[in-house]
Amino acid sequence: MRFFIFQLLFFSYVAASANSFTEKHVDPFLERATDTTSVKLALAGTISVFLAKPEDDQIRNQWVGHQQMSKETSGVGDLIGSGAAGVLLLGGQALWDDNESHYQSHFRALVYTTMVTSSMKYGFGRSRPGNSDSHQSFPSGHTSISFATATSLTYAYGWKAAVIAYPVASFVALSRLADDAHWTSDLVGGAFVGFLLARASSYDYSENRLHELSKLEIYPVIGHGDLSLKISYLY
């Protein structure tokens, strides 16, 4: 009987933890990822990819035929876009930023961007330029991760972060052209994926919760000889 009670308590704790995790890190993200702004961003991204696609060959020839960036320089972009820079910045936020929502938002952005980008790579199965046997060209993972970090930092720290983070993210994207690892449309798609998912990941759960609670009204109702509570929720 004691073992059964222990199991019941354990699984109740696991279920409660799962519900809490979903409430904090999944539900608000999904709500923001499907709101009007995200739909517009997804539409703009799709159109931009289709507009860039006819220019893929010409731009590739310009970058491959006229080396626009040295191997050493593009190697730096490759390292930054691998996620190393994002993880280091995330660690710094966790250690030194008193606002924990900043590193949590950044962490969500990196996780969701990695998941969605990987799924899209396998789903589209686009061949990379050159003689590569890889069929995971679209979208560019280095670009999506870099723009996710840039967007997350911008939401956390404003324009001062943006003027540094977005040029770095753009540099990472261009380094992929220099390495002949991606088509231009891959970079455009990656930039939109990273931006959209980081935007959806950038929120303060405690503020969202307070906003939700502000919709809930509980007040006493005194009647003829009795006392009751009235609960109303504005939606």
C-alpha angles and dihedrals in degrees: 000000000000090000090052091050090048091051091048092051092045095051090043088056092048091049092048091049091049091050091048091049091049092049092051105036110018113032097049090044093052091047092053093041091058101038124113094268093052092048090052091048092050091050092048090048093050092050091047092052092051091048092050096046097076088055095052097098096043094049091045091053090051093052098040097039094044107035102228096181133029120245090244092054095045088049089062090053090049091054094048093047093049088080096256093114092047093051092048091050090047090054091050091052092050092050103039110018111089091201102081092190088073096063092037091055091047091048092050090048093053094045097046093042091052092048096047095042092050091048092050092048092056093039097052096034093197118178118241120238121266123021097322118136091209119116097191101091102122119101111015109243094199089054097045093049092047093050091045090056092044092051094045091051090048092053090048101043107015132224095339089067093040095058089059104030100050096049088050090050090049090050090054090052093050091048088062089057090049090052090048087233098127145024119243092250088056089059093047091051092047092051093053093045092052094045095047096047094044090051090051090049096050110095141108108241093202091055091047089050093050089049090052092047090051087065090057116084123189120177138154122259118204115203137166101318097330140087125214141163125244118206123194131174124198113216 
